[in-house]
Amino acid sequence: MSTSERLIESTRELLWERGYVGTSPKAIQQRAGAGQGSMYHHFSGKPDLALAAIRRTADEMRAAVETWLGGPGTALERITAYLRRERDVLKGCPIGRLTQDPDVMADPVLRVPVDEMFAWVRERLAEVLAQGRDAGEFPATLDPQATASTVMAVLQGGYVLARAAGSPEPFTRAVDGVLGLLAAQATA
């Protein structure tokens, strides 16, 4: 792995663990095994490196989400696969955690990939729900956009509740709840 790759990967890990403020250039360099000169050779500073790390995280998450939502099965089966996928619930969502970081949210450049990721997932969920509605799996009255927003809110809220409880159980119950509501709507 090249120095720039190690710097990006180290920054990704540290942003998820500590947030933007808690991720110092020195901590990034130590984790990456890179010197200050190497860091500033590849990146103009911490914001530039954080942006590369956030974009990489969003790109990987987008590919993973597409694996489940774009896979085979009914709309409900695909959404179930996405919501029940294996994840480290207590660490939270690596993009969702950034929304709780005031420095990321206050920076219009760092905020862009976060906003874009959430918008993309919401739209992708809405597409799957619309496909299910159009195929007769869900009633014609189902609002794909509103339902996708609900699914996103439950998912992100489940992470928060799990972290607060120190247990994945609240996350699992939240996912079970939203899937139960979707299953109750299913007409197939």
LINCOR-V783097 format. One record per pair of residues at least 6 apart in sequence whose C-alpha atoms are under 7 Angstrom apart, sorted by the first residue. I is the first residue (numbers start at 1). J is the second residue. Records with the same first field share a line. If there is no record, write none. Layout:
I=J ; J
//
This chain:
3=34
4=42
6=32
7=28 ; 29 ; 32
8=49 ; 52 ; 53
9=53
10=28 ; 31 ; 32
11=28 ; 50 ; 53
12=53 ; 54
14=23
15=23
16=94 ; 97
19=98 ; 101
20=101 ; 103 ; 104
25=46
29=35 ; 36
43=49
51=110
54=113
55=113
58=113 ; 117
65=82
68=78 ; 81 ; 82
69=78 ; 79 ; 82
71=78
74=132
75=128 ; 129 ; 131 ; 132
80=179
83=175
89=159 ; 162 ; 168
90=159 ; 162 ; 163 ; 166 ; 167 ; 168
92=159
95=114
96=156
98=104
99=105
104=110 ; 111
105=111
122=148 ; 149 ; 152
125=148
126=144 ; 145 ; 148
129=144
130=144
132=138
133=139 ; 140 ; 142
136=187
137=186 ; 187 ; 188
138=185 ; 186 ; 187
139=185 ; 187
151=178
154=174 ; 175
155=175
158=170 ; 171 ; 174
159=171
161=170 ; 171
162=168 ; 169 ; 170 ; 171
//
